[in-house]
Each structure stands twice: as C-alpha cells, then as structure tokens.
Amino acid sequence: MIQRIWDVTLTVKDLKKAVNFYENILGLVKKYEYKDYAGFDCGGVEIGIKTWGELEKPRKGEPVINFLVTDIKEAFHKLKENGVRIVKEPYETQWGAKILLFCDPDGNLLQMSEIIWSEYFRACVS
C-alpha cells in the first residue's frame, strides 16, 4: 500500500520559464532537467514540472502544493518583488497558520504556510 508521497508533478507551457520560477524565485534545488521535465527537491518530496503536449493542457489549481516557510512576510515580499501573481495575501487561520496563495507562470495555484502556534501542530509537520 501507500508508503509516502513520491512526487507531485505540475504541467507547464514553457519549461525554461517554469524552471527559473521554481529554482530562482522559490529557491528549490533542481535535481535534474530533461527536454520536457525538471525535478526539484522539496524536503524529500520531488516537485516535478513537465511541458504539456497538444492534447494535454494544464488544469490550473490542481493540485495545490503547500510549501512550509519560516517567515510568511519575507516570502510574500520576495514573491511580490519578482512580479509573482498573488491570489491572496498572507492571512491567519483559526488552526494556527499564516497562509499565502499565489500562482506560478502557468497559473498553477501554490500555497505557502507559516505555523504560528500549537506544539501539536508543529509536531505534525516536522
């Protein structure tokens, strides 16, 4: 049965533009890149991006990748400085996280979260 998430792959139109976004703006470490696919390490889970062919078009917002960050304000300012489309500015949830929603260059919805309270919640994600 299922052991863990191996990777999450998003479809993109322009691989070079997407590689620049994930590597230089989000700061993910690129593991490898091929003609139509690039893989990045994100804490032991691979984030993949692949180009889509004529019959396969991206479905924006499916799935949403949630990146855990230590400082949501710093992340928000870096995204804004780089012209990233912000969907929802940082806000605080009732369960003890600050959330930020934004899009990659192809319109894939992404999320960043900062944990702000609850030892139980911290233990769940560490």
N, C-alpha and C positions, 0 to 999 in steps of 0.2 A: 504494500500500500504506500501511500504518500509519506515521504520522509521529510521533505522540506521544499521550499521554492527553489528551483534550479536557476531560472531566469525569467525575465519579463521583457518582451520584445514589442517595440512600437514601430509602426510603419511611417516612413517619411518620404518626401518627394525628392529632396536634394541631400544626399548623404554627406557631402563635404560641409554644407551649411549646418547640418544637424551635429556632425562630429565637433565642429567648432563650438556650438552651443553647449553640448554636454561636457566637453573637455575643458574649454577655456572660460565659460561663464559659470557653469555649475561646479566645475573643479573635479569631475570624476576622472579616474585613471583609466585610460584606454588600454585594454589588454591586447587587442588586435583589430585589424581592419582589412576587409576584403573588398572586392569590386562593389558588392551590393549589401554589405553587412559590417557593422562595427560592434564590438562588445566592450563594455566598461565594467570595472569592479565597483560595487557599492556595498561594502561591508560583507563580502562573501556571497552576495547575490549578483548575478550578471544582469545588467541593463543592456539590452540589445536594441539596435536601430537598424532597420532594413528598408531599402527602397521598394516601392510598390510598382508592379507592372501594369500593363494596360487594363487588365481585368480586375485587378486587386487595388482598390482605393482605400486610404486610411479612414477609419471611423473615429472621428475626433472624440476625445474624452473616454475612450475605452481601452485599457483600464486606466485608473488614476494611480500613478506612482507617488508614494508619500515618502519624502526624504526627511529624516530626523536631523535637526540642526541644533546648535547650542545657543544661537542668538538670532532670533527671527527678524529683528530690526536691521541687523547687519546684512542678513541675506536679502531682505526686501530692498535695501538701498543699493546693493550690488546689482540686483536684477534691474532696477529702475535705471541705474547708470548705464547699463548695457542695452537699454531700449526694449527689454522683455515686456511682453503684454501681460499686465497684471489683471487677473479676473476679479479677485477680492483681496483687498489689503489686509494686513495682519489683524486678526480678531481673537478674542479669548473665548474658549468654550467652557461649558459648565463642568466638563470632566477633567480639567486641568491641563489644557494645552493651548498654545497660540498657533493659529493656522493661517497660512498664506496660500492662495491659489493663483496659478499663472500658467501660461502656455509656452510650449516650445515653438520653433519657427513654423512647424506644420500644423499648429493648432491642437496638439495633444495636450490635454489638461494634466497638470502636475501640481503637487502639493508639497509644502514644507511645514513641519511641525516642530515646535519647541515645547518640551514638557516643563510646566511651571510649578507643579505641586504633586503631592501624593507619593509617598515612598512605595506604595503598592504599584502605582502606575509606572514609576521609574524602573522597578524591578521587572516589570513585564516586558520592557523594551530594551533592557540592557543585556 
